Amino acid sequence: MECRYFGQCGSCTLFDMPYEKQVEHKKKYCSALFKSLHVKDFEFFTASSSHYRSRAEFRIWHKDGHISYAIGGIEKKQVVCIENCPKVDIKIDVLMSPLLQQIEQNAMLREKLFAIEFLATQNDILVTLIYHKPLSQEWESAALPLESIFNIHIIGRSHKVRRVLSQEFVQDNVVVDGHSYIYEIIEGGFSQPNRAINTHMINWVYQHLTHCKDLLELYCGYGNFTIPLSQKFHKVLATEISKSSIKSALKNCELNKVEHIEFLRMSAEELTSALKKEREFYRLKNIDLDIYTFSHVFVDPPRAGMDEKSLEFISQFETIIYISCNPITLKRDLEFLTQKFTIEHFALFDQFPHTEHIESGVILKKI
Ligand SMILES: C[S@@+](CC[C@H](N)C(=O)[O-])C[C@H]1O[C@@H](n2cnc3c(N)ncnc32)[C@H](O)[C@@H]1O
């Protein structure tokens, strides 16, 4: 990928390495990091090195009535103004400049605009304009034409206010084992940033699932993994802390006509407590937790990794599938789990070319 901001923009720190070198660099880093866990080999899933990011957020820089996209520089406290970004989805890359020009021409849209978020799927783009001012009816009237000019959906956000102009979600699809699944992804909820790698991750997990009874999933988001993986299980119990992601997950079950998943809006810690019968929850009053025979646990926690109690709890089941966006916390959690489990498969998914970040997938079997 060529980018005129390489060396200034702080987002792509591996800018001076050709992509093949970056792959070697990441493999070497992980080999050293996981050496003590005796990982024999990593499968490595490479990504397209440009236009791979389906979501992006840019700050807005104001100067003399003009606005530009801004991003933190390689130098600390430096800000780099950019016109476009070749690593974001091509639809976002093409949209960035003309959209900003339209916004700049209208004081109601321009003033106090703090940041812009983009979320692109196969055919849709959702743009969130984030302000440091209240959003009036006048703002809504000024923003509405942008939707038809650019064929996008717009949401305005300011302190405690969210104005949805046409719809608060985008639709996407993913093909797993030859079967196509539809998703609605709601604004503000988590979504995987690299659509192509996301498809590889789900298929990789799917193909390694054997001896399946029921599945327990912690940190399920909008059901990205849950819905395709559910095809291999009798029943699924899945939990997630974000209310809006659970709303999407329920809708996604409907869209895909899946009826054997129970989605709960609870933290992993709360569900662990409930399953251990330590605490009772009103939210579980209509749910019988005793009907499940979990053979597999699937976890995809945030960067902080898992809390100790949940980690200990899941170590009673036969198979654990752990997806992680942070190799450091993954290593910490694997050090605990490998006291009772062996690592059967370990894959690295390059969700973020040109950066140090790496996504991992690990399948563990009870010793
Ligand atoms: C890395 S994302 C994975 C989501 C999903 N697996 C996917 O592929 O879209 C982590 C998710 O965990 C949720 N989360 C964060 N802390 C949590 C907690 N303590 N308990 C349950 N879910 C949590 C976040 O809202 C987010 O949706």
The ligand as an SDF file (V2000), in Angstrom:
LIG
                    3D

 27 29  0  0  0  0  0  0  0  0999 V2000
  -13.7930   -8.0890   20.9400 C   0  0  0  0  0  0  0  0  0  0  0  0
  -15.5270   -7.8100   21.0230 S   0  0  0  0  0  0  0  0  0  0  0  0
  -16.1310   -9.3050   20.3540 C   0  0  0  0  0  0  0  0  0  0  0  0
  -17.5680   -9.3030   19.9120 C   0  0  0  0  0  0  0  0  0  0  0  0
  -17.9930  -10.4390   18.9870 C   0  0  0  0  0  0  0  0  0  0  0  0
  -17.3950  -11.7030   19.3070 N   0  0  0  0  0  0  0  0  0  0  0  0
  -17.7250  -10.0860   17.5130 C   0  0  0  0  0  0  0  0  0  0  0  0
  -16.9610  -10.8100   16.8620 O   0  0  0  0  0  0  0  0  0  0  0  0
  -18.2910   -9.0970   17.0200 O   0  0  0  0  0  0  0  0  0  0  0  0
  -15.7970   -7.9120   22.7380 C   0  0  0  0  0  0  0  0  0  0  0  0
  -17.2450   -7.7300   23.1560 C   0  0  0  0  0  0  0  0  0  0  0  0
  -17.3020   -7.9310   24.5770 O   0  0  0  0  0  0  0  0  0  0  0  0
  -18.2450   -7.0310   25.1250 C   0  0  0  0  0  0  0  0  0  0  0  0
  -17.8620   -6.9310   26.5500 N   0  0  0  0  0  0  0  0  0  0  0  0
  -16.9280   -6.1360   27.1050 C   0  0  0  0  0  0  0  0  0  0  0  0
  -16.8040   -6.4080   28.4120 N   0  0  0  0  0  0  0  0  0  0  0  0
  -17.6820   -7.4170   28.6880 C   0  0  0  0  0  0  0  0  0  0  0  0
  -18.0120   -8.1480   29.8640 C   0  0  0  0  0  0  0  0  0  0  0  0
  -17.4220   -7.8930   31.0100 N   0  0  0  0  0  0  0  0  0  0  0  0
  -18.9350   -9.1050   29.7610 N   0  0  0  0  0  0  0  0  0  0  0  0
  -19.5490   -9.3870   28.5770 C   0  0  0  0  0  0  0  0  0  0  0  0
  -19.2870   -8.7220   27.4410 N   0  0  0  0  0  0  0  0  0  0  0  0
  -18.3620   -7.7460   27.4850 C   0  0  0  0  0  0  0  0  0  0  0  0
  -18.0940   -5.7790   24.2840 C   0  0  0  0  0  0  0  0  0  0  0  0
  -19.2650   -5.0000   24.3450 O   0  0  0  0  0  0  0  0  0  0  0  0
  -17.8360   -6.3660   22.8890 C   0  0  0  0  0  0  0  0  0  0  0  0
  -19.0290   -6.5320   22.1790 O   0  0  0  0  0  0  0  0  0  0  0  0
  1  2  1  0
  2  3  1  0
  2 10  1  0
  3  4  1  0
  4  5  1  0
  5  6  1  0
  5  7  1  0
  7  8  2  0
  7  9  1  0
 10 11  1  0
 11 12  1  0
 11 26  1  0
 12 13  1  0
 13 14  1  0
 13 24  1  0
 14 15  1  0
 14 23  1  0
 15 16  2  0
 16 17  1  0
 17 18  1  0
 17 23  2  0
 18 19  1  0
 18 20  2  0
 20 21  1  0
 21 22  2  0
 22 23  1  0
 24 25  1  0
 24 26  1  0
 26 27  1  0
M  CHG  2   2   1   9  -1
M  END
$$$$
